[in-house]
């Protein structure tokens, strides 16, 4: 008891040491245990005492200070004597030096306490999930939260890669140059996924069919292969749309996305033109060699791929980075994140941490690299490179000012529309050629009926053999303040 008193000086005993849990058989502390009446000395003999738990919650066993400081004793005793306004949960922990400590928490949320007791942090205890478990069931349950990190060698884009409309990208990078690429910015890529034929596989199948002709009697006749074998798709980008946003160096992504009241119009016009969202492009400040994407950008790329694929599925959706090199040269590269990255983001297993070059693994999950758990995964490990090619659209021109660009030299106005459309009849330009500008078509949505008027206009843009009705030419020319010549 003297030793206990040294390490737990504030403990209040409600009953003396006893031989039974009810403390109804007190022990004579002046005599050795072997001389106590009714005591049979044996391994595992237990003695009991009853104490006020609130007086021992903050005491420690093996404390170097020994609790001998008078000020500490007084303050702790005073705290123990005051009624607690919230329930106290006492926990026993093992410190780094091997000592056992009793700590307490005043957390009154039972769910938080359960999460501490869960088989993984943030999850319920196994007993609360299911009353009984087999080893196989537990292993299967635990495996859901384990990710063996592996590199994906190739993207889901075909060998022909990404065809990026040169005029749209040039406009995007020219706007970034206004701020010396110091402000991050993003836009959505609209275009098409185009199927590629697996010619080599088709040749192998044809050769296999011919081999049966040489096998003599009973050989089956070759069958015509009606369906072509397809592989991953190439991506053709026709236009870029930059939604409302604000550059913010303190935001993880480097920008803040704002509400877009034109989002439905953009999607509807793109659909009328036979286009869809096929990727996104992000303008980045200069970064050190090897640092391609931040954790926030990797997670956003995975979220967009998940949205396009409608789940953890293969998709050709691409991510394009546009930045500037040490010598002032513009760098444009295309990537995808791996299927495993998509899965981890879908499970909310990846977080943003202090080092932007790494994705941090949520405490509920375990990432295993080289056979051992790792709290982080390097961003580049999730990336796959996509071949990129310049491309000039047969459908669009890129001359009209882009929307949502503050401090740009040109803004979307009727005067800008007039400046563009008055080129009709010059240098081989026609009215429909100049009207076929994605930014201009979106601008018209503010003044024309998207459901009634835009389908007819978009049909003529998509198929030049479908002539634009003269009535629309008159309306649009009038809006632009033109004299009627078109």
Order of alpha helices (4+ residues) and beta strands (2+ residues): alpha-beta-beta-alpha-beta-beta-alpha-alpha-alpha-beta-beta-alpha-beta-alpha-beta-beta-beta-alpha-beta-alpha-beta-beta-alpha-beta-beta-beta-beta-beta-beta-beta-alpha-alpha-alpha-alpha-alpha
